């Protein structure tokens, strides 16, 4: 499947946002400091796989899911799928 350029940009922004969220998380920072206090340097390598599947059976304008209004802090009526919620919970991100 060929991914539209504007979608690639959004996926890149998602990756950057995840890195920023982890970097700003106080518990993560405290644990990293605790490791450093024990005399160790720390390097954290994360890999995130983003799987995109085009919805064939739904109209894009009415399909549930992430909307730009949600992304930009608007009042969109988008819904998150259970898979999306489970993925976010792995990073202790709650809705």
PyMOL commands that set and color helices and strands:
alter all, ss='L'
color gray80, all
select helices_A, chain A and resi 5-24+26-37+68-71+82-89
alter helices_A, ss='H'
color red, helices_A
deselect
rebuild
show_as cartoon
